[in-house]
Amino acid sequence: MTSLVVDGSSPGCRTAARELRRLEARTAAVAEHLASVRTTSGGSWRGAAGESFRAQVRSALVLADDQVARLRLVGPALRVLASRLDGVQAMMDEARRTARAGGVPVAGDALPHAADVRPEQGEALARATAIVARARDREAQAQADWLAVLDDAFPPLEVSRLDHPVPAMVRDNVRTWPDLTGADRALDFELPVALPLLPPALRRPFVGYTDVLRPAITATTGQIEDDLERDDLSLLERVGRGSLVGATTAVGAVGAIALCARISATRRSAPVCGKVGAWVGTKAGRKALEVADAH
Amino acid sequence: MTGTSVPSVPVMSDLEFDPEVIGPLPAGLRERQADLAAATTLPSPDTGASTAATADAVRGLSGQALGLSGRLGDLADAVDASLTTYADSDGVVERSFAWTPGWFG
């Protein structure tokens, strides 16, 4: 039996492509707005706060531009895939018509085996089968091209060392972290300029790098912020508590990503795994602090 | 910690801005945030043999859009916090207010 079924739904692809186009338009509007906000604030907001704000606007703008570029790649390609699936379906329909015209009995979505048709039907069946073979080639090519687009849109991070520097803004902010005890001095330490060498198994999933560092920093600052309500903690205790939660968050995120990689999740799943792991890590860190507080 | 002054703006070392210009920024940011968030629910189409990879990609795109949407909210919150600080101040703002947790992004 030779199947005439084409995998995939071209209407579904077109619907998704429309939604991607909508998202692209809104993301482009966000990018435009952020650029305008950056310009506006540049002329009307000076000082360290203004600079910090514009640094964050710039960072969000990069994210928006990156997202727009990705959507402009994926959306149209999905529409092309839909057209190509339609083309393959048309070839399958042609194969069916060819077989039937030659008297070949076509039941359901499959051509019969050559052994199951009468000799005078053999030629029509061979022509129909050849059409199906060409259709399958085109289908395979369409799938390969689509996957290539996805690879372009989500390139793997081929690094032997995660040497992306800690963003200067983070370092600067930590260096000038306000003294929460009220004393007029800044903390005398700096973040390392590079993260340590990673084992090979972690390199590929580390495409979700930002899903490790960012939640760790957020968890750290969140804990310190929560502790502002307490007046029984020294500065070092506050920093220590924040760092503990940040560390457990990072460990949770890295562990989850590594686990996902072990169970053959694709690299695109890494950020999701990282988020879940980071959440668990933050919870664990906070629980540890609760236990320590109880004692 | 005091610093230079800006015409028509009180002396502020780390929070020198014109509230008339900066004040409307959070509303615009939140409007874009809501627009973007409303477009992040993406269908995951049946693309045949590549359906799983497509689903991963769609999840990634949706997640990034949500992340960006969150960043817009963070920015709006940060500006609001600065505006509140400004409104509550007597014209001199300490450096610590230049730091807002959400600004780490």
Interface residues (C-beta under 8 A of the other chain):
Chain A: V6 D7 G8 S9 G12 C13 T15 A16 E19 L20 R22 L23 R26 T27 A29 V30 H33 V37 T40 S41 G43 S44 W45 R46 G47 A48 A49 G50 S52 F53 A55 Q56 V57 S59 A60 L63 A64 D66 Q67 R70 L71 V74 L78 L81 L85 E139 Q143 W146 L147 L150 A153 F154 M169 V170 N173 T176 W177 P178 D179 R214 I217 T218 T221 G222 I224 E225 T266 R268 S269 P271 V272 K275
Chain B: G3 V6 M12 S13 D14 L15 E16 F17 D18 V21 I22 L25 G28 L29 R32 D35 L36 A38 A39 T40 L42 P43 S44 P45 D46 T47 G48 A49 S50 T51 A52 A53 T54 D56 A57 V58 R59 G60 L61 G63 Q64 A65 G67 L68 R71 L72 D74 L75 A78 V79 S82 E94 R95 S96 F97 A98 W99 T100 P101 W103 F104 G105
